[in-house]
Amino acid sequence: MALVLDSGAFIAYERGDQRAEEPLRWAQRNRIPLRTSAAVLAQVWRSGARQARLARALQGVRIDQLDEEVGRRIGQLLAQTGMSDVIDGHLALIARDRDTILTSDVADIGRAVAAAGVRARVVQV
């Protein structure tokens, strides 16, 4: 079991939104693994000096990389679903059964996860 974080979760956390803070703190307290995509990091990171909260939230988060093999798998998943968001596809491949994905885009992430055959819970932030 792990908590997988989408861009929306990090943005909400950075803004002090309890819907993101509570699950992230719970996972950290209970040593639940945290995962995200390198593409998510690229989407949310702008300036380390002004993103202290985000930098703290990223501590202990495993950041999965995009390489050629992963890129091909994401492309196949997107073709299968008719979707186009690379990050949604990558998060669907990162997630495992029994994981929870914290996102602001429940519909698309849920669709990608279902197409990947993963039984993860998708939670709105």
PyMOL commands that set and color helices and strands:
alter all, ss='L'
color gray80, all
select helices_A, chain A and resi 7-14+18-29+38-44+48-50+52-58+68-81+86-94+106-116
alter helices_A, ss='H'
color red, helices_A
select strands_A, chain A and resi 3-5+34-37+61-64+100-103+121-124
alter strands_A, ss='S'
color yellow, strands_A
deselect
rebuild
show_as cartoon
